[in-house]
Amino acid sequence: MGTRRRERVSELIREEISELIRRDVRDPRLSGLISVTEVVTSADLRHAKVFVSVMGTEEDKKQVEKGLAAASGFLRKGLGERLSLRYTPELSFYRDDSIERGSRLLQLIEEVAPGDSTDKADKT
């Protein structure tokens, strides 16, 4: 199976899981700001690692992890109904803090050099 197809299937799974979490999952632990950032499927498409970013406190993140673990069967069933795949992959969820780290990095840059770009424009 080609890498290109695997990438397309991974992207489809990412989109569908995002939609399922947003619209169909009724678990209150999954009601916050949750972004499915990436899905990596195995070569045989039987397993999918789902990377999720959660904005909130550490406790919020732990609750989302528990909610996703509890909803994984529901999400897998939903994927099976929405996608035409020979096998619906087993889902495993992983925390992705990259969005939060990027936001924090931008905040630190702004603290170190507030308005720095306008100062350079004024001097020329």
HELIX and SHEET records of a PDB file:
HELIX    1   1 THR A    3  ARG A   23  1                                  21    
HELIX    2   2 PRO A   28  LEU A   30  5                                   3    
HELIX    3   3 GLU A   58  ARG A   82  1                                  25    
HELIX    4   4 SER A   98  VAL A  112  1                                  15    
HELIX    5   5 ASP A  116  LYS A  123  1                                   8    
SHEET    1   A 3 ILE A  34  THR A  41  0                                        
SHEET    2   A 3 HIS A  47  VAL A  54 -1                                        
SHEET    3   A 3 GLU A  90  ARG A  95  1                                        
END                                                                             
